[in-house]
Amino acid sequence: MRVKRGSVRRKRHKKIRDLAKGYLDMRHSTFKKANEAVMKAGQHAFMDRRKKKRVFRALWISRLNAAVRFRGIRYGVFMKSLKDSKCDLDRKVLSELAVHHPSVFDAVLKETVMKK
């Protein structure tokens, strides 16, 4: 006896077309094009979840560089003195301090760089 695939196929295709909601042209309506678009979108999402970490680290470093140069110190010198003073603050926290709490960042800078 042959197997009729109507309901199973419809359910599978509907799932893919729902994921492709908002895509342009045939990419949201036909299964074949929608499946290609959804697969490619998944690849981009996977890559960009990893890329996001690199992009944010670069943002924190550029923020810190601007903040310490404004105060007359180079970024490399600041990071070396931070490591030497065994300060456990990472780049993310330091950049947030530099942007939102400059007085606290000045205190951290004074504690690390001026200890030499």
N, C-alpha and C positions, 0 to 999 in steps of 0.2 A: 504494500500500500504506500502510495507516495505521501510525502510530508508537505503540507501546505504551510508556507512561511508568512502568510499575510500579517497576522497580528504581531509576530516577533519582529519582522522586518520593519513594520510601521513604527513600533515602539523604539527600535534602535535608530531609525532615521529621524524620528521626531526629537530624540535626545540630542543628536548632533545638530539639527537645525535650530533647536532652542539655544544651544551654545553659540551658534553663529548669528544670533539675533542682533540686528543693528549693522551687520555687514552690508556692503553695497552690491548691487546687481544680482547675479545668480548666486553669489557666495552665501546668501542667506536663505535662498529658496530651494535650490536643487541640492540633493544629498551629496553628489560627487564633488561639486565645487565647495560646498560647505564643509565637507570632511577635510579637504585639502587645507582650507583656510583655518579650521580649528586646530589641525595638527601643527601647522606652521606657527600659529599663535601660541600653542603650548611650548614649542621649541624656544620661541622668543622669551616667553615668560620664565622658562627654566634658566636661560642664559642671563637674563636681566636680574634675576634674584641674586645671582653671584656677582654681577657687575655693580649692583647697587652698593655693595660693601666697599668696592674700590673707589667708587665715585664719592661716597660720603667721607672716606678717609682723606681723599684729596681735598675735599671741601674744608675739613677740619684743619688740615695742614696749612692751607692757604689763609684761613681765618687767623690761625695762630701766628703765622709769618707776618701778616699785616699788623696784628696787635703788638707783637714784640718789636718790630721795626719802628712802629710809632713811638715806642718807649726807648729807642736807641740801642737795641740789642739784635743780633742775628738769630735766626731760628735755630740753627745748628748749635750755637753756643748755649741757647736757652735749654734745648733738649738735653744737652750733655750735662749742664749744671743740675737739671731736674733729676737726671739719672744718678748723678753723684750724691745728691742730697737724699736719695732713696724715697722720693715722693711717689706715691702710688696713683696719682691722678693721670688718667689717660688723655689722649688728644681730644676725644669727644667732650669730656667734662671740661677740659681747659678751654676749648673753643666756646662752649656755652658760657663759661665764666667771663671770657673776654668780651663776648657780645652783650650779655644781659646783666652781668655784675662786674663792671670794670674795677671797682674799688677792691673787691675780693681778689680779682686777678692781679692787681697791683701788689697786694699783700703776698700772694704766692710768688710773684716775681721777685719781690724784695727778699723773701725767705730763701729762695733758691740761688739767685744770681749774686746777691750781695754778701753771701756767706763766705765767698772766696777770700 
